[in-house]
Structure formats: C-alpha cells, structure tokens
Amino acid sequence: MLMRKTGQELLSKVVQSGQGLVAARSFFGRKSKHSSAQYIEKEKCYSAHNYIPIPAVLSRGEGVHVWDAEGKKYLDFLAGFATLNTGHCHPKLVSTLKEQASTLHHTARAFHNDVFPEYAEYVCKYFGYDKVLPMNTGVEGGETAVKIARRWGYTVKKICENKALVVFPEGNFWGRTMSAISTSTNPVMYENFGPFMEGFGLVPYNDLCALEEALKNPNVCAFMMEPIQGEAGVVVPNERYLSEVRRLCTMYNVLWIADEVQTGLGRTGALLACDHECVRPDMAIIGKGLAGGFTPVSAVLANDNVMSVITPGSHGSTFGGNPLGCKLAMKTLEIIKEEKLIENSAILGEKFRTELICRLPKDKVPFIRGKGLMNAIAINPEYGTAWDFCVKLKDNGLLTKPCDGNVVRFTPPLILNDQQLSQGLDIIEKTVNELKKC
Ligand SMILES: Cc1ncc(COP(=O)(O)O)c(C=O)c1O
C-alpha cells in the first residue's frame, strides 16, 4: 500500500462549514408535519453523524424535481448519488412496486421463485454476459467481485494459497466496508478503522506504465477500477485507457473488473462506460439505480469461465435475487431502453458541458469535465468551498453535493429534458456569478 495522508483537517473543515446553515424557510405551501429545522435537529439528536447533508429536508419527489418540508421546489441534480436515472417516483415503477409487493416480495434463495430466473435471463441478455450473481448494494457487488477474482486466482491461475492480490487505482471509491476502505486513498474514509484487509495494491489512476508493472506480479488476480472515477471528482481517464487496460489484463492473465455501479445504466451516455471504447471487462458490477432506486439491487456479471468458480454455499445474500427487486430491475432496464435514456444522457450531457464552458468564467471555475450526464465543475478555492457553493445552489433551487478536491458533481436523472437542463444551467451560472473572492 502507498502512504496515505492524514485527513482530520479535511473532515473538520467540512464539519465546520456544515454548521449554522439551517435557514428558516417560508411556511408557504408547507407539506410536512414539522419544519425543516425541526427535522434536522431530530436527525442530529438521534442519528449517528456519518453524513453532513446539505440542509434541505425533502418530503416529495416527482421526475427531476423534489420539494422540501416547506414546499419549496428544487431541481435534483444529484439524483440520490447518480441512482435515480428514471427520476423520482416513475409511474411505471410505482405500479410495478405495488403489484409485486402485493404478490411476492421476498423468499430468499433457499427456494426458487418465479421472478428471479426471468430477471437472471433478462439481465444477462441485456448486458451480454453468461451469468449474474445478484446482490443488493454496490459495495456488496464489489466484495463479490473481489471474492470471485481471488477464487479464480487460486483455482484457475494457480496462485499460491493466500497470496492473491487485487490491484486498484488511487482515488478509487467502491463503498464503506472494511475491504473497500482498505483500498481507499482518502483518509476521511479509512482513518482509525485499521487494521486493514490484506491482498490489495494501488497504482495511480490513468497510468498504464504503473499498471503494467503491477500486473507483472504473478500473484495479481484482478484489476478493479471505475471507468470514470466518481467520488474522486468525476475523473475521466485518457482516451484508450480502457482499451489498454483490457489489453494489459489479457496479456498478464489478470481479470479486469469494471465497477460500473455509478457509470453504468446509461449514466455516461452508453449502457456501460466501457462501451465507449467497445471493450468488455471480465466482470462488470452494476448497482445504484438498477431497481430505479426503489430497493437496493446490485449485480456482478461475468462469463462462465469466471463465474463457474462460485459453488453452492461459497457466497450468498439473504436479499439478493428477491422478487421485488428483480421485478423492479427488469422494469427499470426496460424503461432505460423504451425512453431512450442512454441517448438522452449522451445528448444532454454534451449540451450541459458545452454550455457550462461558454458561460462560466475560468478564474472561478478552472475546469468542467464529465461524460454523458455524469459531470463536475471545480470551484477555485479563492471563491470558497464546493460545500458553500452547493448550499448557494440549494438556495437558488438546485440540489447537489460536492465530491473530492473542491469539485461539485452534477448527476441529474437521465429523464431530464431540454427545458429542465436550461433551468439547471441558469441556476449554476447565476450561482457562479454570485461568487465573491473570500
Ligand atoms: C463506483 C461506486 N462503486 C460502489 C459504490 C458503493 O455503492 P453502495 O453505496 O450502494 O454500496 C459507489 C457508491 O457511490 C460507487 O460510486
């Protein structure tokens, strides 16, 4: 593992800037029983402080919009951390939910049910893989892929017992379990949680020479990476990086695992972000909006030569493959095609970046980057923090959250239309114009 920096300072800065932001709002059109301030206070009192939410208390959502406890309407440009591709409360998903919830919602895979096999076939054919292993959250998908890779390493690649290594790029984010934070280079995520899991290595992201050196180690069974790094600040690798990753992994007999939990399902203007370079990972992990954001559904997809290392009892999940999640996932995937959300993401994403580049001054916003509807802008620290900028965006009617490096992400629902895109752009431009040197 490479050395990782202390993050206490970083965290306390965010904590400080998150305090004192609870603004009293107009009570006009109020929809909730209590005020936003009261909900925030109650959460602070009873919930572990593992998040510092932007101070908006949401009580209703429809399409790309949400309303707060006082009835104020916002454009949701975070969409549940890039989960609500089909927007809030999509009517077809609401009726699918109601129908399946009142028929059969959970059995566990102790028995067969009459939905999971249909879903398994559907999802395999949809993405072009032989097999699916159903899980729930994104991080469970990642854990599953790592387990499969290690087992493949021992049984197929013939790595000596307990020596298998999985390589990750620096800046990776794949969740919060012990394994996931053991590969993290962000101290806010790993500090004081050790001892960490063994068997992981790090290389710089987007650095093919470093990757090749790492893959030469015969104990490496897999390279797991995000095709675009989300949490790290929407970091888009060089063109042909993915193709070269494919080539190197094949050359050194290493499995390539693409974590498409955030980038998949049309988010970047392709079904999987790897499709932009027409390359296929040995394992693809999908999650987040797979079931429209109604229930947590994730999946690992692989061909038989890899997935066959999984034997009965070697892996499982109480909820993985539940009929409710499977039915919602099939309907969500159907909507993505029917409503041409992938195409919409590509077209509107291009417009979004082009407009932002024209409208935003470089001294305040040094860069704008992304693909499809997964985008980010950097805020020059002389003009304040990304956190403060997000709070100002909220006051102006648009919701999102910062990611690493004073960067603000924009991952609106893929059902966004031109008019809503323009409204979003106007709010972002107005908020940037209001920024003053601190
Ligand atoms: C690329 C990526 N992988 C995995 C995860 C973890 O997903 P979950 O929070 O559902 O466990 C995330 C979450 O943001 C992610 O962005």
The ligand as a Gaussian input file, in Angstrom:
#p B3LYP/6-31G(d) Opt

LIG

0 1
 C      -18.290000       3.444000      -8.206000
 C      -19.014000       3.030000      -6.954000
 N      -18.902000       1.765000      -6.528000
 C      -19.534000       1.347000      -5.418000
 C      -20.297000       2.205000      -4.664000
 C      -20.959000       1.728000      -3.411000
 O      -22.331000       1.600000      -3.590000
 P      -23.282000       1.435000      -2.317000
 O      -23.269000       2.739000      -1.594000
 O      -24.609000       1.086000      -2.910000
 O      -22.718000       0.342000      -1.502000
 C      -20.433000       3.534000      -5.081000
 C      -21.249000       4.480000      -4.317000
 O      -21.294000       5.651000      -4.545000
 C      -19.763000       3.963000      -6.257000
 O      -19.851000       5.223000      -6.694000

